[in-house]
Amino acid sequence: MMNRSLLPTLLLLLLIFSASDELMGRTAEARVCKSQSHHFHGTCLSNHNCAVVCRTEGFSGGDCVGFRRRCFCTRHC
């Protein structure tokens, strides 16, 4: 059985942790904008190669997308 002085301490800690989450707010994930690469030519078979080309275009990365496997560059909006 719990000690009587331990229970209020645990409840206080629980209250502090739940309140700190509300005060700090929820972290919103950044939106990601996509644009088809202007310098990548041909079928996109490697996400890494696509990302490297996109970085030379000033984007943060890139992925091969869709049935036709085109290179789309990504950046935070």
Contacts in CASP RR format, 6 or more apart in sequence:
PFRMAT RR
TARGET T0000
AUTHOR 0000-0000-0000
METHOD contacts of the structure
MODEL  1
MMNRSLLPTLLLLLLIFSASDELMGRTAEARVCKSQSHHFHGTCLSNHNC
AVVCRTEGFSGGDCVGFRRRCFCTRHC
30 76 0 8 1.000
30 77 0 8 1.000
31 76 0 8 1.000
31 77 0 8 1.000
32 74 0 8 1.000
32 75 0 8 1.000
32 76 0 8 1.000
32 77 0 8 1.000
33 74 0 8 1.000
33 75 0 8 1.000
33 76 0 8 1.000
33 77 0 8 1.000
34 65 0 8 1.000
34 72 0 8 1.000
34 73 0 8 1.000
34 74 0 8 1.000
35 59 0 8 1.000
35 72 0 8 1.000
35 73 0 8 1.000
35 75 0 8 1.000
36 70 0 8 1.000
36 71 0 8 1.000
36 72 0 8 1.000
36 73 0 8 1.000
37 50 0 8 1.000
37 53 0 8 1.000
37 54 0 8 1.000
37 57 0 8 1.000
37 62 0 8 1.000
37 70 0 8 1.000
37 71 0 8 1.000
37 72 0 8 1.000
37 73 0 8 1.000
38 57 0 8 1.000
39 53 0 8 1.000
39 56 0 8 1.000
39 57 0 8 1.000
40 49 0 8 1.000
40 50 0 8 1.000
40 53 0 8 1.000
40 54 0 8 1.000
40 70 0 8 1.000
40 71 0 8 1.000
43 68 0 8 1.000
43 69 0 8 1.000
44 50 0 8 1.000
44 64 0 8 1.000
44 65 0 8 1.000
44 69 0 8 1.000
44 70 0 8 1.000
44 71 0 8 1.000
45 64 0 8 1.000
45 69 0 8 1.000
46 64 0 8 1.000
47 62 0 8 1.000
47 63 0 8 1.000
47 64 0 8 1.000
50 61 0 8 1.000
50 62 0 8 1.000
50 63 0 8 1.000
50 64 0 8 1.000
50 71 0 8 1.000
50 72 0 8 1.000
50 73 0 8 1.000
51 61 0 8 1.000
51 62 0 8 1.000
51 63 0 8 1.000
53 71 0 8 1.000
53 73 0 8 1.000
54 60 0 8 1.000
54 61 0 8 1.000
54 62 0 8 1.000
54 71 0 8 1.000
54 73 0 8 1.000
54 74 0 8 1.000
55 61 0 8 1.000
57 73 0 8 1.000
58 73 0 8 1.000
58 75 0 8 1.000
59 73 0 8 1.000
59 74 0 8 1.000
59 75 0 8 1.000
60 74 0 8 1.000
60 75 0 8 1.000
60 76 0 8 1.000
61 73 0 8 1.000
61 74 0 8 1.000
61 75 0 8 1.000
62 71 0 8 1.000
62 72 0 8 1.000
62 73 0 8 1.000
62 74 0 8 1.000
63 71 0 8 1.000
63 72 0 8 1.000
63 74 0 8 1.000
64 70 0 8 1.000
64 71 0 8 1.000
64 72 0 8 1.000
65 71 0 8 1.000
65 72 0 8 1.000
END
